[in-house]
């Protein structure tokens, strides 16, 4: 697998797939998705088609790595918890 930096990453739950920009080019695509669809979230049933369209347009799209930070750890990193 190529080690190129992704332009967009995605996470899926039971019903939706959410896209996140991870590069300046990805931000352009993400903003276009928001303008056209009202958000960068699609029903999981449409995930493959959207990923294929993004890749056909030249974007590098990858599934994001799982987040293993607890809510308390995240709040502490943000300076909310002391």
RANOR-V116751 format. One record per helix or strand of 3 or more residues. SS is the DSSP state (2 for helix, 1 for strand). FROM is the first residue (numbers start at 1). TO is the last residue. If there is no record, write none. Layout:
ss: {SS & SS}
from: {FROM & FROM}
to: {TO & TO}
This chain:
ss: {1 & 1 & 2 & 1 & 2 & 1 & 2}
from: {8 & 16 & 24 & 41 & 44 & 61 & 71}
to: {12 & 21 & 37 & 43 & 56 & 63 & 77}
